[in-house]
Amino acid sequence: MDIQKFQESMYSLIVETSTNLPKDVRRAVKSAKQRENAGTRSALSLTTITNNITMADDNVSPICQDTGLPTFKIKTPVGVNQLEIKEAIRNAIILATKGGKLRPNAVDSLSGENSGDNLGEGLPVMKFDQWEKDHIDVRLILKGGGCENKNIQYSLPMEIEGLGKAGRDLDGIRKCVLHSVYQAQGQGCSAGFIGVGIGGDRSSGYDLAKAQLFRSNEDVNPNEDLRKLEEYIMETANELGIGTMGFGGETTLLGCKIGVMHRIPASFFVSVAYNCWAFRRLGVKVSPETGEINEWLYQDGEKIDFALEAEKAAKEEVAAAIEAEVEAPREIILQAPITEEQIRELKVGDVVRINGRMYTGRDAIHKHLSENPAPIDLDGQIIYHCGPVMLKDEEGKWHVKAAGPTTSIREEPYQGDIMKRFGIRAVIGKGGMGPKTLEALSEHGGVYLNAIGGAAQYYADCIKSVEGVNFTEFGIPEAMWHLNVEGFTAVVTMDSHGNSLHKDVQQSSLEKLSQFKEPVFK
């Protein structure tokens, strides 16, 4: 095999997976958009999402700034050198990272050091199988940390929140899968997709669950019991009212695929792999002689071009909103530094458009600020929970290639204290935060703004310049970037009056979940 050609093929696979959403996923997003009520927060979010998909197409840039942990599933004919394939994939990963198609995500678990090229112990993940077919089958999934953190595993029998006892039967499995959707809320960038693995041990169960994400979203399960369960979960999960980004709405789940394997008598695991709406999964068939791509996978059916539909959809949404008498949310312009008085005027549901300066800050920054002084004056400023994809040009100037929000709940142990200590007035992220932060917002005069998860191109377009950076030693995603923005849009979901949309949606969806206690499958 021409290994250089194979490396080029793998580079093409990585770039396409990062920047070009598969056809089946696009169709699922379009269906969700059609079901949502016009003028609602979820409808506005889905409009941003489809705009972002179009921008990623046009710019050939990452759909989401968190390009995740690359996982390859590779099938090779007998006799193909798998060591050469591994090396070619590693080289392609380095090139894609250098070109801004992947964010450097490989972090040493002990030192915290970022390798800078997405290579490290166990990374990228490559799983090989041999088969008797005459071509190489390579499939790649880029699964970000926000949705990865919402994976969950159940050990039956057990008591499940809202659903009661779950036994070692099909109905117990039903309760596990339904709960897995509920517990993700907006933190996994709903509406999402789930892969479910029944049986195995703890590790093989998760492998089986993730393997289901490589199925087409529109296939039919050959196992009749699992087919019925998949259909039930799709119907029922969308009655929970969690909606896009956890804002409430008609669509919470876009796909459900379930697999089963044998287990040992003492163990009964149900493992769920949750994936966000930005479901970046593609595959190719490669010639073992030339190393060239012969066929792209997941390309059946119509490809939705959201750019062609945008103008028509916008007119229809406005007309539908007027007909339904939906009240448009308040829109407020904010420019830092922000005063406490301005913050106290904001209420849950307001749409905020930000001009001026904001500063990124993720896990490493929050831990550092909890123990050390800030490198700049943060009084009245905005912290953005974001780990952007950055590229430096030949003149040494930084440019933002992708910049959507990360999941905020990880910063819950630090956020409230840091806001009060440094005078920070606004925090932007996704998925909301907990009671400690909510109390601090009330006490201090702060606000939490929910940006649209995965909309990395949409928000990168709002960033007009990079004015500085601190803590590059933490790695590109964890550094504190000083950004000038225009028209950066987010929704107030936690205000300074003790109100939290996330808390309300979680409570209401739990009440709806509790309606499905009674056995369905016996």
C-alpha positions in Angstrom: 0.0 0.0 0.0 1.1 3.6 -0.7 1.3 4.7 2.9 1.6 8.4 1.9 -1.6 8.2 0.0 -3.3 6.4 2.9 -2.1 9.2 5.3 -3.6 11.8 2.9 -6.9 9.8 3.0 -6.9 9.8 6.8 -6.2 13.6 6.8 -9.3 14.1 4.5 -11.4 11.9 6.8 -10.4 13.9 9.8 -11.1 17.3 8.2 -14.4 16.2 6.8 -15.5 14.7 10.1 -14.6 17.9 12.0 -16.2 20.3 9.5 -18.9 18.6 7.6 -21.9 17.1 9.5 -23.1 13.7 8.0 -26.3 13.6 6.0 -28.3 11.5 8.5 -27.5 14.0 11.2 -28.4 17.0 9.1 -31.8 15.4 8.4 -32.4 14.8 12.1 -31.5 18.4 12.9 -33.9 19.6 10.2 -36.7 17.5 11.6 -36.1 18.9 15.1 -36.2 22.4 13.7 -39.5 21.7 11.9 -41.1 20.4 15.2 -40.1 23.3 17.4 -42.5 26.1 18.1 -41.5 29.3 16.3 -40.2 32.2 18.5 -39.2 30.0 21.4 -35.7 29.9 22.9 -35.3 26.4 21.4 -36.3 27.6 18.0 -33.8 30.4 18.2 -31.1 28.0 19.3 -31.8 25.6 16.4 -31.6 28.6 14.0 -28.2 29.4 15.4 -27.2 25.7 15.1 -28.2 25.5 11.5 -26.4 28.8 10.7 -23.3 27.3 12.4 -23.5 24.2 10.3 -23.5 26.3 7.1 -20.6 28.5 8.3 -18.5 25.3 9.1 -19.3 24.1 5.5 -18.3 27.5 4.0 -15.1 28.0 6.1 -14.1 24.3 6.2 -13.6 24.9 9.9 -14.6 22.9 13.0 -18.3 22.7 13.7 -17.5 22.7 17.4 -14.4 24.0 19.1 -14.2 20.8 21.2 -13.0 18.4 18.5 -13.0 15.8 21.3 -11.0 12.6 21.5 -10.6 11.0 18.0 -11.8 7.4 18.0 -11.1 5.3 14.9 -12.7 1.9 14.2 -10.7 0.1 11.5 -11.3 -3.1 9.7 -8.5 -4.5 7.5 -8.1 -7.5 5.2 -5.7 -10.2 6.3 -2.1 -9.2 5.6 -2.5 -5.4 5.8 0.2 -3.9 8.1 -1.7 -2.3 11.0 1.5 -0.7 12.4 1.8 1.3 9.2 -1.8 2.4 9.5 -1.3 3.5 13.1 1.6 5.6 12.1 -0.2 7.2 9.1 -3.2 8.1 11.3 -0.9 9.6 13.9 0.8 11.8 11.3 -2.5 12.8 9.9 -3.7 13.8 13.4 -0.6 16.0 13.8 -1.2 17.8 10.4 -4.9 18.3 11.2 -4.1 19.8 14.6 -1.4 22.1 13.1 -3.9 23.3 10.4 -6.6 24.2 13.0 -9.0 21.4 12.0 -8.5 19.8 15.5 -8.0 21.5 18.8 -5.0 20.2 20.8 -6.9 18.0 23.4 -4.3 15.5 24.6 -3.5 16.3 28.2 -1.1 14.3 30.5 -3.4 13.1 33.4 -0.7 13.5 36.0 1.2 16.7 35.0 -1.7 18.4 33.2 0.6 19.2 30.3 -1.0 19.5 26.8 1.0 17.7 24.2 0.0 20.3 21.6 -0.5 17.8 18.7 -3.3 15.5 20.0 -0.9 12.6 20.5 -0.3 10.9 23.9 -0.6 7.7 25.8 -3.6 5.9 24.3 -4.4 8.8 22.0 -5.8 8.8 19.4 -8.0 5.7 20.1 -7.6 3.1 17.4 -9.6 -0.2 17.5 -8.7 -2.8 14.9 -10.5 -5.8 13.5 -9.7 -8.1 10.6 -12.2 -9.2 8.1 -12.3 -11.2 4.8 -13.5 -8.3 2.6 -11.0 -6.8 0.2 -11.0 -3.2 1.4 -10.0 -1.2 4.5 -13.0 0.3 6.4 -12.1 3.3 8.6 -14.6 5.1 10.7 -14.0 8.1 12.9 -16.0 9.8 15.6 -15.1 13.1 17.3 -16.9 13.1 20.6 -16.5 16.2 22.7 -16.0 16.4 26.4 -19.4 18.0 27.2 -21.3 15.0 25.9 -18.7 12.5 27.0 -19.2 13.6 30.6 -22.9 12.7 30.3 -22.2 9.1 29.5 -23.7 6.9 32.3 -23.7 3.3 33.3 -26.3 1.5 35.4 -26.0 -1.8 37.3 -29.3 -3.6 37.6 -31.3 -4.1 39.7 -31.4 -0.6 41.2 -33.6 2.3 42.2 -33.7 5.0 39.5 -34.6 8.6 40.3 -38.1 9.4 39.1 -38.8 5.9 37.8 -38.5 3.6 40.9 -37.2 0.0 40.8 -35.5 -1.2 37.7 -35.1 -5.0 37.4 -33.0 -7.2 35.2 -35.5 -7.2 32.3 -36.4 -5.2 29.2 -38.5 -2.8 31.3 -35.6 -2.2 33.7 -33.5 -1.4 30.6 -36.2 1.0 29.4 -36.0 2.9 32.7 -32.2 3.2 32.5 -32.2 4.5 28.9 -35.0 7.0 29.6 -33.2 8.3 32.7 -30.0 8.7 30.8 -31.7 11.2 28.6 -33.1 13.1 31.6 -29.8 13.3 33.5 -28.0 14.9 30.5 -30.3 17.9 30.5 -28.7 20.7 28.4 -25.1 19.9 29.6 -24.6 17.5 26.7 -25.7 20.0 24.1 -29.2 18.6 23.5 -30.9 17.7 21.4 -28.6 14.6 21.3 -28.1 11.1 20.2 -27.5 8.0 22.4 -25.9 4.7 21.9 -26.8 2.0 24.4 -24.9 -1.2 25.3 -26.8 -4.0 27.2 -24.6 -6.6 29.0 -20.9 -7.2 29.0 -18.7 -5.9 31.8 -18.1 -2.3 32.7 -15.6 -1.6 29.9 -17.0 -3.8 27.1 -20.5 -2.4 27.9 -19.3 1.2 27.2 -17.5 0.0 24.0 -20.7 -1.6 22.8 -22.6 1.6 23.6 -20.1 3.8 21.6 -20.2 1.3 18.8 -23.9 2.0 18.4 -23.0 5.6 17.5 -21.4 4.3 14.3 -24.7 3.0 13.1 -26.7 5.1 10.6 -29.3 7.2 12.5 -31.9 5.9 10.2 -31.2 2.1 10.2 -33.7 -0.4 11.6 -32.6 -2.7 14.5 -32.8 -6.4 13.3 -33.7 -7.4 16.9 -37.4 -6.9 17.3 -37.3 -6.2 21.0 -34.6 -3.6 20.6 -36.4 -2.0 17.6 -39.5 -1.5 19.7 -37.4 -0.1 22.5 -35.6 2.3 20.3 -38.9 3.6 18.9 -40.3 3.9 22.4 -37.4 5.9 23.7 -37.4 8.3 20.8 -41.1 9.0 21.3 -41.0 9.2 25.1 -37.8 11.1 25.5 -39.2 13.9 23.4 -42.1 14.2 25.9 -39.8 15.3 28.7 -39.7 18.9 27.6 -35.9 19.4 28.0 -35.4 20.7 24.5 -32.5 22.3 22.7 -29.7 23.3 25.1 -32.0 22.4 28.0 -34.1 25.5 27.2 -37.4 23.5 27.2 -39.0 22.4 23.9 -40.4 19.7 21.7 -37.2 17.8 20.8 -34.7 16.4 23.3 -33.5 13.3 21.5 -32.5 13.0 17.8 -31.4 9.3 17.7 -31.3 6.1 19.8 -29.4 3.0 18.9 -29.3 -0.1 21.1 -27.0 -3.2 21.1 -26.8 -6.2 23.3 -24.2 -8.8 24.3 -23.9 -11.6 26.8 -23.0 -11.1 30.4 -22.0 -13.1 33.4 -24.7 -14.1 35.9 -23.7 -11.7 38.7 -23.5 -8.5 36.5 -26.2 -6.7 34.5 -24.9 -3.4 33.1 -26.7 -0.9 30.9 -24.2 1.6 29.4 -25.2 4.7 27.6 -22.9 6.9 25.4 -24.4 10.3 24.9 -23.6 12.4 21.9 -24.4 16.1 21.3 -26.3 17.5 18.3 -22.9 18.1 16.6 -22.6 14.4 15.9 -19.3 14.2 14.0 -19.0 10.7 12.6 -17.9 9.7 9.1 -16.2 6.7 7.4 -14.4 5.7 4.3 -13.6 2.6 2.3 -9.9 2.6 1.3 -8.0 0.6 -1.3 -5.4 -1.6 0.4 -3.3 -1.4 -2.8 -3.3 2.4 -3.4 -4.3 3.9 0.0 -6.9 6.0 -1.8 -10.5 6.6 -0.7 -12.9 4.5 -2.9 -16.1 5.5 -1.1 -17.4 7.8 1.6 -19.8 6.3 4.2 -23.0 7.8 5.8 -23.7 9.5 2.5 -27.1 7.9 1.6 -30.1 10.1 0.9 -30.5 13.8 0.7 -28.0 16.2 2.1 -29.7 19.2 3.8 -28.1 22.5 2.7 -29.2 24.8 5.5 -28.0 27.9 3.6 -30.6 27.4 0.9 -33.4 27.0 3.4 -32.3 29.8 5.7 -34.2 32.8 4.1 -37.4 30.8 3.6 -37.2 29.4 7.1 -36.7 32.9 8.6 -39.8 34.2 6.9 -41.9 31.2 8.0 -40.6 31.5 11.6 -41.6 35.2 11.8 -45.1 34.5 10.4 -45.6 31.5 12.7 -44.5 33.5 15.7 -46.9 36.3 14.9 -49.8 33.9 14.3 -49.1 32.1 17.6 -48.8 35.4 19.3 -45.4 34.4 20.8 -43.9 37.3 22.7 -40.4 38.1 21.5 -37.8 37.9 24.3 -36.2 41.2 25.5 -32.9 42.1 23.8 -30.3 44.0 25.8 -27.0 45.3 24.7 -24.1 44.8 27.2 -20.7 46.4 27.0 -18.0 45.6 29.7 -17.2 46.7 32.2 -20.8 46.1 33.5 -22.3 47.6 36.6 -24.2 45.8 39.3 -27.2 48.0 38.4 -27.2 46.8 34.8 -27.0 43.1 36.0 -29.9 43.5 38.4 -32.1 44.6 35.6 -31.6 41.4 33.7 -34.1 38.5 34.0 -34.2 34.9 32.9 -35.3 34.7 29.3 -33.7 38.0 28.2 -31.5 37.8 25.1 -28.2 39.6 25.6 -25.9 40.9 22.8 -22.4 41.7 24.0 -20.0 44.2 22.5 -16.5 44.8 23.7 -14.2 42.7 25.8 -14.5 39.2 27.3 -12.0 36.7 28.8 -12.0 33.0 28.3 -11.6 30.8 31.4 -11.9 27.1 31.8 -10.9 24.5 34.4 -7.2 25.4 34.8 -8.0 29.2 35.0 -10.7 28.7 37.7 -8.4 26.6 39.8 -5.6 29.1 39.4 -7.8 32.1 40.3 -9.1 30.3 43.3 -5.6 30.4 44.8 -3.8 33.3 43.1 -4.4 36.9 42.0 -5.8 37.7 38.5 -3.3 38.9 35.9 -5.7 41.6 34.9 -8.4 43.7 36.4 -11.6 41.6 36.1 -13.9 44.1 38.0 -17.2 44.3 36.0 -15.9 41.9 33.3 -17.2 38.8 31.5 -15.7 35.3 31.8 -16.4 33.0 28.9 -16.2 29.2 29.5 -14.5 28.4 26.2 -11.5 26.6 25.0 -11.1 27.9 21.4 -9.3 26.6 18.4 -6.5 29.1 17.8 -4.0 29.6 15.0 -1.0 31.9 14.8 -0.2 33.6 11.5 3.2 34.2 10.0 3.4 37.6 11.7 2.7 36.0 15.1 -0.9 37.2 15.4 -3.5 34.9 16.9 -6.8 34.2 15.2 -9.8 32.4 16.5 -10.9 29.4 14.3 -13.7 28.1 16.5 -15.1 29.3 19.8 -18.3 27.8 21.2 -19.0 27.4 25.0 -17.9 24.5 27.2 -20.0 22.9 29.9 -20.1 25.2 32.9 -21.0 22.8 35.7 -17.3 21.7 36.1 -16.6 25.2 37.4 -19.3 25.0 40.1 -16.8 24.5 43.0 -15.0 27.8 42.1 -17.4 30.1 40.2 -19.3 32.0 42.9 -16.2 32.6 45.0 -14.2 33.9 42.0 -17.0 36.2 40.9 -17.2 37.8 44.3 -13.5 38.0 44.8 -12.6 39.7 41.5 -15.9 41.6 40.8 -16.8 39.5 37.7 -20.4 40.4 36.7 -21.3 37.9 33.9 -20.3 34.3 33.1 -21.0 32.7 29.7 -21.2 29.0 29.2 -23.6 26.2 28.4 -25.8 23.8 30.5 -26.1 26.1 33.5 -24.6 25.9 37.0 -25.6 24.8 40.5 -27.0 26.2 43.7 -23.6 27.6 45.0 -23.3 29.8 41.9 -26.9 30.8 41.9 -26.6 32.0 45.5 -23.5 34.0 44.6 -25.2 35.6 41.6 -27.9 36.8 44.0 -25.6 38.0 46.7 -23.0 39.6 44.4 -25.1 40.8 41.5 -24.1 38.5 38.7 -25.7 36.7 35.8 -25.2 33.4 33.9 -25.6 33.6 30.1 -26.2 30.4 28.2 -24.5 30.4 24.7 -25.4 27.8 22.1 -23.3 24.7 22.6 -21.4 23.5 19.5 -22.0 26.8 17.6 -18.3 27.3 17.3 -18.3 29.1 13.9 -21.2 31.3 14.8 -19.4 32.6 17.9 -16.0 32.8 16.2 -17.5 35.2 13.7 -18.5 37.4 16.6 -14.9 37.7 17.7 -13.3 40.5 15.9 -9.8 40.4 17.4 -7.6 38.8 20.0 -6.0 41.4 22.2 -3.9 39.3 24.5 -3.5 36.0 26.3 -2.4 34.8 29.7 -1.4 31.3 31.0 -0.4 29.7 27.6 1.5 27.3 29.8 -1.8 25.7 30.6 -2.3 24.8 26.9 -4.3 26.5 24.1 -7.8 25.5 25.3 -7.1 26.4 29.0 -5.3 29.7 28.4 -7.1 33.0 29.2 -7.7 34.7 25.9 -8.6 38.4 25.7 -11.3 38.7 23.0 -13.0 41.7 21.4 -16.5 40.8 20.3 -19.5 42.3 18.5 -23.0 41.0 18.7 -22.1 38.0 20.8 -25.6 36.6 21.6 -26.6 34.5 24.6 -29.7 33.9 26.8 -30.0 34.8 30.5 -30.7 31.5 32.2 -29.7 32.3 35.8 -30.2 35.9 37.1 -29.4 37.9 40.2 -32.9 37.4 41.6 -32.5 33.7 42.4 -34.1 32.4 39.2 -32.7 29.5 37.2 -34.2 28.2 33.9 -32.0 25.1 34.3 -33.4 24.3 37.7 -36.9 24.8 36.5 -36.5 22.6 33.4 -34.8 19.9 35.5 -37.7 19.9 37.9 -40.4 19.9 35.3 -38.7 17.1 33.2 -38.4 15.0 36.4 -42.1 15.4 37.0 -42.7 14.2 33.4 -40.2 11.4 33.7 -42.1 10.1 36.8 -45.2 9.6 34.6 -43.4 6.6 33.0 -42.9 4.5 36.1 -45.4 1.8 35.1 -44.0 -1.2 33.1 -44.2 -0.9 29.3 -42.2 -4.0 28.3 -43.0 -7.2 30.3 
